[in-house]
Amino acid sequence: MIDVTATANTALGTFYQYFEDKEDIWIAVFEELSQQGLHPPTLDYLAENDVDPVETIREHHRIYLEAVWKNIRLLRVQDEVLSVSDRFRRIRKAEAQPYIEATCATIVSLQQDGRADPSINPRRMARSLSIAASRTAFVSFVIEDEGDEAIDELADTLTALWVNALKMPVGRTPNQV
């Protein structure tokens, strides 16, 4: 805490007026970051029939990957905090749920419209696609130390994964899934 308050150029007592402990700092920081697009993209934008699904999914992945890259140093720390803080892990899980639910609802809609495989379990697929996007970003940028020049290729890869996983009839008429 001494290092934190020294870096912030504030007194230890002042710190405790705003935060109960170090965990509170991380929660506050990551709540702020969650406003910057650091959740994997949802599929809710595909509910409209007139969008190009491949290009739309790709663009949302690119935007997400750029946000991850911009905040990569903090995301490195997030992974460490998640491994030691049950409270932080519960908060991050709760924050992810609306994104997973939005994707799940869209998968159901796509299935009903004949634009996604009807045999897919929407909830499991939504969670799996979200995990694939976030772990791909983490492994590529943190573990493999790829730079921002990999963003377009990663967006293409994630897009292919999502479209193929949903068995979307890209270039085919609906109901030919």
HUDA-V261202 format. One record per backbone hydrogen bond with DSSP energy under -0.5 kcal/mol. NH is the residue of the N-H (numbers start at 0). CO is the residue of the C=O. If there is no record, write none. Layout:
# HUDA-V261202
NH	CO
NH	CO
This chain:
# HUDA-V261202
4	0
5	1
6	2
7	3
8	5
9	4
14	10
15	11
16	12
16	13
17	13
17	14
18	14
23	20
24	20
25	21
26	22
27	23
28	24
29	25
30	26
31	27
32	28
33	29
34	30
34	31
35	32
36	33
37	32
45	42
46	43
50	47
52	50
55	51
56	52
57	53
58	54
59	55
60	56
61	57
62	58
63	59
64	60
65	61
66	62
67	63
68	64
69	65
70	66
70	67
71	68
74	70
75	71
76	72
77	73
78	74
79	75
80	76
81	77
82	78
83	79
83	80
84	80
85	83
88	84
89	85
90	86
91	87
92	88
93	89
94	90
95	91
96	92
97	93
98	95
99	95
100	96
101	97
102	98
103	99
104	100
105	101
106	102
107	103
108	104
109	105
110	106
111	107
112	108
113	110
114	109
115	109
116	165
119	116
121	119
124	120
125	121
126	122
127	123
128	124
129	125
130	126
131	127
132	128
133	129
134	130
135	131
136	132
137	133
138	134
139	135
140	136
141	137
142	137
143	138
145	139
149	146
150	147
153	149
154	150
155	151
156	152
157	153
158	154
159	155
160	156
161	157
162	158
163	159
164	160
165	161
166	162
166	163
167	162
169	167
171	168
174	113
175	172
